[in-house]
Amino acid sequence: MRKILIAATAMLLAFPLSARADEASKRAKIEQMLTVLKMEDNFNLLMKQVEQQGRQMGMSMTNPSQLTEADKKILDNFMTKLMAAMQETMGWQKLKSEFIDLYAKAYTEEEVDGILTFYKSPVGQSMLAKTPQLVQQSMAISQTHMKEIQPKLEQLTEELKKDLDAAHAAKPKS
């Protein structure tokens, strides 16, 4: 009886260690998956795009031909501070562990193994290489269709405004 009790206690104590080891293995595989998917590179590219858009937005706040060298320095200083704040708050090293947590909740270790196998394969690597271009081309297609629908959206928005104004005008004042 005592041997059974000792064996049962040992199993209960070993279970959390086994679960932690399995979780560590899964997290390591997810980290490997993020590397294979080039998540850090893609994230850094996104941050550069955000910076470029910020600079363009800053330039559009005034007439670019009227920007003095002092204005450009002010804009550069602002963007440097903004990007430093963003990097500190949401840089890759800060987000990486949260992404690992997210993927760990979404996928089993077996699924992570399958994803890794696929993306390490020639077909998976081809998909990774072609996806950015496909996304860019898809966005261009969507933007073309948005331009087509823009007049209709403006018309519908005007109709909505008129309908709301009419509804408010017809409402008896209390």
Secondary structure, 3 states (H helix, E strand, C coil): CHHHHHHHHHHHHHHHHHHHHHHHHHHHHHHHHHHHCCHHHHHHHHHHHHHHHHHHHHHHCCCHHHCCHHHHHHHHHHHHHHHHHHHHHHCHHHHHHHHHHHHHHHCCHHHHHHHHHHHHCHHHHHHHHHHHHHHHHHHHHHHHHHHHHHHHHHHHHHHHHHHHHHHHHHCCCC
